[in-house]
Amino acid sequence: IFAGVFVVYIVLDWGMDITGRKDANRSADAQMIGYIDGEGIPFRDFSDIVQQNIDNQRAQAGADPEEYQVRLIRDQVWSSLVTERLYDTEIERLGLSVTDQEIIDAVRGDNPPPFLRSQFTDSTGTFNRQLYDDAIRDPRNKAIMVNLERAIRQQRLREKLQSVVLAGVTVAEGEVAKKFMDDNISY
């Protein structure tokens, strides 16, 4: 009797999931679009970013993107999430940071970031420093400045990571000669 009850229980639990344990795990996994470095990416977050990109595409083109463009947008969003997560992991591992003074120097310095500079450049290519400074000081631009600070901080962190990585790269003279011969000598 015990063996029969055990077999029935196994069949019902594994096949029909009468305890509901599998559904709980499935519903948690169903809410995740994927995992990057062991951390789940919720479907809602992914779909929100994809929808934002689709809306941007629609605003730029003036029409709904075609299906292949939507697939391309999804692929690009996933790639950017993976890249962002990998950057963040390495930045944290190396202990890189950006100080507030670095942000101030980047924004108020002699050479503002190109994406900012372009907003205050006229058709002749002249940078209007006075208009730029006025926009920075304007309290109505506070929300924009907060987002700008976040973007510049992220950009500087990635630049620092890239510098650390490139500083560790060395190429031996023999490797250069071999590459030259491989590219330029044919037999």
N, C-alpha and C positions, 0 to 999 in steps of 0.2 A: 504494500500500500504506500509506504513511504517513498519507494523508488518511483512508483507511478505518479504520485503527487509532484515529486521533484521534476520528472520529465515534463509533466503538464505545465508546471511553473516556468521552466526554462523555455518551453515553446511559446507560452503566452508572453513572458517578459522579453525575450529576445525578438520574437516575431511581431507581437502586437504591442509591446511596451506598456503593459498594464500598470507598472509603477510610475511611469511618466518621467523617469530619469533621462532617457534619451531625448525626449522632446525639449527638456530644459536646456540640454547641451546644444541641440540642433538650433533652437531659437536664438541662443546667444551667438552661435557661429553664423547663423543666417543674417544676423544684424551686422556682421563684419564683412566688408568687401574683400579684405585680404589682411595679411600680416607682414609687417616690415620690421625686421630685426626682433621678432617675437612680440611686437606691439600691434594690437589690432587697429585697423582703420575702419571706423563705423561707416556703414552704407550711407547713412543720412549725411554725414560730413562730406563724403566723396561726391554724392549726387548734388549737394549744394554747390560745391566748387565747379562741378561739370556744368550745372545749370547757369552759374555766373558766367562761365566762359562762353556758353552757347548764347546767352543774352548779349554779351560783348560782341560776339561774331555777328549776331543779328543787327545790332546797332551800327556796326561798321559797314556791313554789306547792304543793309536795308531790306534783307530777306532772310527767311529761315534757312539755316544751314542744311545741306543735303545729308543723307544718312552716312555716307562715307566721311563727311566732315565731322559729324557727331562722333563717329568711332575714333577718328583721329584726335579729337578733343579729349575723349576719355583716355586714350593712350597717353597723350601729353600730360594730362592731370596726374595719372598714375606715376608716370616717369618723374614728374616734378615732386610728387610726394615722397617717392623713394629717394631721390637726390637730396631733398631737404632733410629727410630723416638721417641719411648717411652723413651729411654735412654736420648736422646738429650733434650726432654721436661723436664724431671726431673732434669737433670744437670743444665739447664737454670733456672728452678724454684728455685733450691737450691743455685744458684749462685756459683757453683763450678768452679774452674779454675786450670790450670797448668801453673806454671811460666817457663820462659826460663831456669832458673837455675835448675829446677827440670829435665828438658830434658837433660841438659848438665851433671848433676850428674848421670842420668840413663845411658847415652851413655858412658861417660868417667870414671865412677866410677869403684870400684873394682869388682862389680858384674853386668855386662851388661845383658840386657834382654835375656832370653833363646833363642829366635829365632835369635838373633844376634850372641850370643855365639856359637851356633851350626854351624854357617858358618865358624868359625875359630878354630874349634876343629878337631884334626887329628884322625886317626883310633884308637889310643890308649886312646883317651878321654882327651888328653892334650890340653888346651886352649893356642893358640899362640897369646899372648898379643901384641907382636911387629908387627905382620902382621895385627892385628886388628887396632892398632893405625895408622899404615901406610895407611890403607884403609880409615880411617876416615879423615885423612889430605889430601888425594889425591884429587886435584881439579876436576879430571875427574868423581868423584863420587858425584858431587854436586846434580844432579837430584835425585839420590838414597837417599842421605842424607835428602833432603827436604821431600821425601815420608816417610822416616824413622821417621823424626821428627813428621810428621802428625800422623803416626801410634802409636808412643809412647805416644803422647799427648792424643789421643783417648783412649788408653789403660789405662793411668794414671787417666783420668777422670772417666772411668768406675770403676776402682779400688776404687777411692774416693767415688763414689756413693754407691758402694757395702759396703764400710766401714760405711758410714752414715746409711744405711739401717740396717746392722747387729748390729750396736751399739744401735739401738732402739729396738732390739728384746730381750725380756726377757721371760723366761719360769719359771713358778711357780713350787715349789716342788711337789705340788699336781698333776700337769699335768704330771710330770715325773713319779710319782708313778702310776697314772692311765694308762699311756701309757705302762709301764712295765707290769702291771697286764693284760691289754688287749692283749699284745703280748705273754705273758708266762703262763697265767692261763687259763685252759680250764675246762668247767663244764661238 
